[in-house]
Amino acid sequence: MLALMMAVALPGAAQRDRQGGLDRSEAKFFEQLRSLFGRFRDTELRRAFRTARPIRCAELTSGNGEWHPVAFFNEDLKLGAWFHRSLEEVNGDLSVYTFKGECAKEQDSLQVLTRFPVKESLDRYYDSRIKREDVVMNEHPPVTATYNARSQGYKFELPYLYSVRGEVYSLVANRRGDRVVTTVSNHWDCKAVTGNDVTFSFLICETATLPRNLVPGKEGEQSFGTYAYFILSDGKEAQTSIQLSFGAPGGEATPPVSVPVERGTLDTSGTDGWQKPAPASKLAEADSTEFRIRFNAQAWTSKIGSPQLLTDKKLSSADAAKPPARTDCCSWSPASAALAPRALGNDPDANVSYSLTTRGDAITFDLKTHNGTRLGSLQCSFPGANTAEIPFDRWLAVVGENLAIEIRP
């Protein structure tokens, strides 16, 4: 079994929580990170990765494109599992992954540059024998990251591994001058972390240490312990201009970057038997089994009580926007501004019942309380189309991540 571990130990002072209070944005970031660590530690990590949200080119390169490790798991937790608890710990971890490139399309290829400290030099810094800027860093040539249609993540390969012991490897060299192992390579595949309570930007990256002589695409399923998972963050919070300053303490912070609402995501992890329909399945057949509609709480909380229009994955006020003629669109019409928020939440079917009707070129979803009181309706129009043949992925092209349908197979 080939395994990956992190060979850098944080200094004892940094492992303790910072004394005194955190500012609000820092506290929120580490609260979310702590929650994510608990979620991933207690779940089957390969499944968690498979159900994560796809990541877009522009998200990876936003700002300066730098992402920092904030948590790590080997799927065999005995080989490693940790998360950072403070900015001191984040800044004490000098590893950085930088995504660069032009994003003319959502799935354009990128270059990934990596920098890792040398452990013996980092230990000297932790012991206050050298300054931070004197830590020896290994800067590797960039590698190409491409969109992986199968996983819907960005994949790349880091052929920069160092032997720790036996068949255990690390991206961090123990000593200056250590040679990269030429027989193995580290495969990466990164997606976005989802969750209704997640507002900061996190990636979950599945990595596997594999022999270099494997034929690409023929890696197959590896033995337990081969896979390791990193949580990376760029420190940005969606819908705000907040960005934590990841870097040297007291150093110049990266200018804040405002992030659009679309970065808020739905956690459609398929728990309790709920699953997303297959992309080619018929939308009109959703009611052939039990189904529910999940509203992205981050996008809808302040809007669900008023009429809204969805076109081209964008959500806007129905009073302020009109769809172009003969364009696929969905319109939300609440029956009661006071009751409509019942449609929000992780388990909306606990408070809402759903039904579906078709008429002409429109499919309408009606939402009611379990005692029959109307909450609202979602009418989706597909001009000139046969509603019986509308595939689920055509509906997704209209609503994007603002809505999700889940079914019980």
C-alpha positions, 0 to 999 in steps of 0.5 A, a space after each residue: 500500500 502506498 500512502 501519503 502523510 504530512 511530515 510537518 509537525 506544527 510548533 507546540 505554541 501554534 497548536 494551542 488556540 490563540 489566547 484572547 478573542 478572535 475577530 468575528 470573521 476569524 471565529 466564523 472561519 474556524 467554526 466552519 472549519 471545525 464543523 467540516 473536520 468533524 463531518 469528514 472525520 466521521 464519514 466515508 471520505 471517498 463518498 464525501 468527495 464524490 458528492 461534493 460540488 464541481 469547481 469552476 475555473 474562475 473560483 480557483 483563480 479568484 484573487 491571487 489564486 493561492 490556496 492553503 492547506 487547513 485540514 488533512 486526512 488519510 482515509 486510514 486516520 491512524 496515518 494522519 488527521 488534523 485541522 488548523 485552529 487559528 491563523 497562527 497555525 495556518 500561517 505556520 504552514 508554509 505550503 501553498 497551491 497557486 492556480 493560474 490561467 485565463 478562464 474564458 470557459 468554466 472548465 479551462 485548463 490551469 497551471 498549478 504552482 506548488 511551494 513546500 518548506 523543507 522540514 529541517 529548515 522549518 523546525 529551525 524557524 519554529 525553534 526561533 533560530 532563523 526568521 520566517 523569510 529564511 525558511 528553505 522552500 522547494 518551489 516546483 515547476 508548474 503542472 497542468 490541471 484539467 477538468 475531469 468530466 468523470 469526477 467533475 473536479 480539477 485533476 493534476 499530478 504532482 511528481 514531487 514526493 519524498 520518502 518518509 519510511 517504507 511506502 509512506 511518502 510526503 510532499 515535504 522534504 526532510 532535508 535540503 538536497 533530498 531527492 524526489 522519488 522517481 517511482 511514485 507520483 501524487 494524483 490530485 482531484 479537487 472539488 468544492 466543499 458544500 454545506 448550507 452552513 459553509 460561507 467561506 471557500 473550501 476545496 476538498 481534494 482527493 489524492 492518491 499516491 500511485 506508481 508512475 508506470 500506471 496507464 492514465 485512466 487505468 488506476 482503478 480502485 486502490 487499497 484502503 489507506 492509499 487515498 488522502 484528502 486535503 481541505 484547502 482554503 483561499 480565506 474568502 467568504 462568499 457574498 462579502 469582501 472579507 478575506 482572512 490574511 493568509 501569509 506572513 504575520 503582519 504581512 501585506 494582505 491580499 486585496 479583498 475580492 467580492 464573490 457573487 451569490 452563485 458561490 453559495 451551494 446546496 449540500 445534496 449529499 443524498 443522505 437518508 436515501 435521497 438522491 439527485 435524478 440522473 441528468 438524462 432522466 425526464 423532469 416530468 417523471 419526478 413525481 413517479 416516486 417521492 420527490 422534494 425541492 431544495 432551495 439554496 438557503 444562502 440565495 433564497 433567505 431574503 427572496 423566497 417571500 417575493 416573486 422570483 425569476 430564474 434564467 441561465 442559472 441566475 436568480 432575480 426579482 420577477 418585477 425587475 427582470 423579464 426573460 428574453 422571448 422563447 427562453 427557458 425559465 422558471 418563476 417562483 410565486 409565493 402564496 404567503 410571504 410568511 409561510 414560504 420560508 418553510 421551504 428552506 432547510 436541510 429537510 424541507 419535506 418535513 414541512 412541505 409536500 410537493 406535487 407536479 403538473 404539466 400543461 402545454 410547454 410548462 411544468 409546475 411544482 406546487 408546494 403546500 404544508 402537510 395540512 394543505 395550505 399553499 406555500 407557493 408554486 414554481 412554474 418552469 417553461 420550455 418554449 416549444 418543447 414537449 414537457 414529457 421529454 424535458 431532461 433533468 439537466 435542461 432544468 439544471 441549466 435554468 436553475 443552476 445551484 439555486 434549486 435542487 430536486 431530490 428523489 427517493 428511488 
